[in-house]
Amino acid sequence: MWKLAIADDEPRIRRGLTQVLPWEELGIELVGEAEDGIEALELAKAAKPDLMFVDINMPFLDGLSFIERVQSEHPCLIIVITGHDEFKYAQQAVKLQVFDYILKPVSKSHLKETVDKALQTLEDHKCKEEHRSWANNQLQSNSLLIRDTFLRKWVHGLTTPEEAARNIEFLQLPITPATRMSLVKVVQSTDIGAAKREWSKELLEFASKNVIEDVLGNKETNIVFHDEKGQIVILGPDMPECDWFELYARLQSQIERILGKIAVCAGKVMGDGERAADRTYRELMQEIAVKGSYSPVVMLAKKVMEQAYAMPNLTLQDVADQVRVSPAYLSKLLKKEVGLSFIDYLTKMRIQRAMLFMNDPGYKVYEIAEKVGYNSQHYFSNAFKKITGISPMSYRKGNRT
């Protein structure tokens, strides 16, 4: 039932209003009466009526002042019932958005007509609120589905820049020109460790996404979703390149430890925000396709080298032992698939890692050399120049090709 409260300083008027209509038959419950503005405020606070009859001439707090207070603190439909027929009072009542303004004496038919309109308004408002509540619940319940559906269309270039911007704002996604897009592919055909576990494609995708979300931790700044191919896309904040490299290493390590599969990663800053998503995604897809095209033996060897490249004495024999093939066979596969010998590939990997550390002015050149597996800064400088064409110091100063 709807709740009605009456505020009037005349007992005779209050009594008449309580008896003039069959309130219960109309679906209305009388929840209280007040004889002054202060008492009316307390009544509104306690009973939270949906509808109030209010007189303008009340002691302590006049009706118009009461309406202004109650509409800001406990809003409800207000019907002013008053003997004041001056225009200024009606004008103030309109400004305060009262539902209706009725002059005394009030006829039963007029009051019934006004109350009927008020009830219809309350019903309409209730329906709108219920629909809004339902829509909000639906949005919250399906927010991830809605978000991921949009993001998949977005990275595939199936949205306009304007549509993308609207959705990013509506979904409150932390995407800026500095956002980095990363792609992670779990290679189902690879197995790490002695125990082999069979994974369905769907279960492997679900499990790998959970592992990645656990490693990333902060869901406020990192967005994780599947693309159409079951690969995992990460949209994350701007960080130094070496920090992302270390994060990829942690992701790969956890996927290998928990799922027993090799994962390959690629990432880059989008640069132009929502307008560059599809271009960035295509470039990462090409990189992932290359990384995921190697044979299981080469992928395992690359994984071992990525984990152990900082060891100064790492040899072909060490890596071959880890992947359980002969050094000659591994050397042949590396040359065939990667196009480099073991030592050339290891050198390239070390220098690529060194280039990431070069962007951090906190590292000295000899410290970087040690971090990537060189005991001698001189030897490191020669290897760096061989790969990049310039010395480490020139590279650090910005003289880059």
Secondary structure, 3 states (H helix, E strand, C coil): CEEEEEECCCHHHHHHHHHCCCCCCCCEEEEEEECCHHHHHHHHHHHCCCEEEECCCCCCCCHHHHHHHHHHHCCCEEEEEECCCCHHHHHHHHHCCCCEEEECCCCHHHHHHHHHHHHHHHHHHHHHHHHHHHHHHHHHHCHHHHHHHHHHHHHCCCCCHHHHHHHHHHCCCCCCCCCEEEEEEEECCCCCCCCCCCCCHHHHHHHHHHHHHHHHCCCCCCEEEECCCCCEEEEECCCCHHHHHHHHHHHHHHHHHHHCCEEEEEEEECCCHHHHHHHHHHHHHHHHHHHCCCCHHHHHHHHHHHHHCCCCCCCHHHHHHHHCCCHHHHHHHHHHHCCCCHHHHHHHHHHHHHHHHHCCCCCCHHHHHHHCCCCCHHHHHHHHHHHHCCCHHHHHCCCCC
